[in-house]
Amino acid sequence: VIAAPWIVRAWQGFMRRRMIAAAVANRPDIRHIDGENDRRGSAEALSSEAFTLGAFRDSGLVEAFQSAAVHHILTGDAQGVPFAIAEIALLDAKGYRMFGGVLASFRLARPRPFLTIVARDRGILCNLLARAGSGIERLPLEDPDFEGTFEVYGDDQVGGRVILTTTMLERLKTLDELARARGFACAFLGEHLLIAFNGMNWRCPVWRILQPVGTWLQSYAEWLTSLVELPLE
């Protein structure tokens, strides 16, 4: 009984690695980095042309942090788009967790000289507005269903509307439903699309231990792969 939690945790860690391996097995354009065992590879992936960790702080998608604990990273160049997706925890100077979830960054084909933010978490937006000052304004859209769930802010009203087409709004709603996270926020900033999935993790639910692996591993791998495919669209 005492050992059971550690046994289950170890099983979750093992299955997470197996799941990620299954997700990228037939994808030469996606590489898996085990952040817990390959710190050098993690550091390079999180400071590349596809992903800059500081950009998430600068855009307001995450709170200010001092260090990061990286679990796993998916990175590569899919359909000509460099990207990196990291399961990560961000910590302050005292070691308290400021963010726990998944951060994703995709390099845009055309740089955007302005900032546009879409989020469900009002707290993130309030924190951003407090730091960014009067340059960030509410961006109203002509989609009441979308605005009933999300809030949009930016420093260029025209540029924001150019990005957030009807098709883009539908894909963002689909991505939010796919994420299964406690919060969803994204930012179009400079050369990158930045996405923060607060509360997401790639561990298998505990109750999966009661099911044969073959009945669910493939669907789980497909879900993980879709976190790459949908933003690419």
Rosetta blueprint (number, residue, H / E / L):
1 V L
2 I L
3 A L
4 A H
5 P H
6 W H
7 I H
8 V H
9 R H
10 A H
11 W H
12 Q H
13 G H
14 F H
15 M H
16 R H
17 R H
18 R H
19 M H
20 I H
21 A H
22 A H
23 A H
24 V H
25 A L
26 N L
27 R L
28 P L
29 D L
30 I E
31 R E
32 H E
33 I E
34 D E
35 G L
36 E L
37 N L
38 D L
39 R H
40 R H
41 G H
42 S H
43 A H
44 E H
45 A H
46 L L
47 S E
48 S L
49 E L
50 A L
51 F L
52 T E
53 L H
54 G H
55 A H
56 F H
57 R H
58 D H
59 S H
60 G L
61 L L
62 V L
63 E L
64 A L
65 F L
66 Q L
67 S E
68 A E
69 A E
70 V E
71 H E
72 H E
73 I E
74 L E
75 T E
76 G E
77 D E
78 A E
79 Q L
80 G L
81 V E
82 P E
83 F E
84 A E
85 I E
86 A E
87 E E
88 I E
89 A E
90 L E
91 L E
92 D L
93 A L
94 K L
95 G L
96 Y L
97 R E
98 M E
99 F E
100 G E
101 G E
102 V E
103 L E
104 A E
105 S E
106 F E
107 R E
108 L E
109 A E
110 R E
111 P E
112 R E
113 P E
114 F E
115 L E
116 T E
117 I E
118 V E
119 A E
120 R L
121 D L
122 R H
123 G H
124 I H
125 L H
126 C H
127 N H
128 L H
129 L H
130 A H
131 R H
132 A H
133 G H
134 S H
135 G H
136 I L
137 E E
138 R E
139 L L
140 P L
141 L L
142 E L
143 D L
144 P H
145 D H
146 F H
147 E H
148 G L
149 T L
150 F L
151 E E
152 V E
153 Y E
154 G E
155 D L
156 D L
157 Q H
158 V H
159 G H
160 G H
161 R H
162 V H
163 I H
164 L L
165 T L
166 T H
167 T H
168 M H
169 L H
170 E H
171 R H
172 L H
173 K H
174 T H
175 L H
176 D H
177 E H
178 L H
179 A H
180 R L
181 A L
182 R L
183 G E
184 F E
185 A E
186 C E
187 A E
188 F E
189 L E
190 G E
191 E E
192 H E
193 L E
194 L E
195 I E
196 A E
197 F E
198 N E
199 G L
200 M L
201 N L
202 W L
203 R L
204 C L
205 P L
206 V H
207 W H
208 R H
209 I H
210 L H
211 Q L
212 P L
213 V H
214 G H
215 T H
216 W L
217 L H
218 Q H
219 S H
220 Y H
221 A H
222 E H
223 W H
224 L H
225 T H
226 S H
227 L H
228 V H
229 E H
230 L H
231 P H
232 L H
233 E L
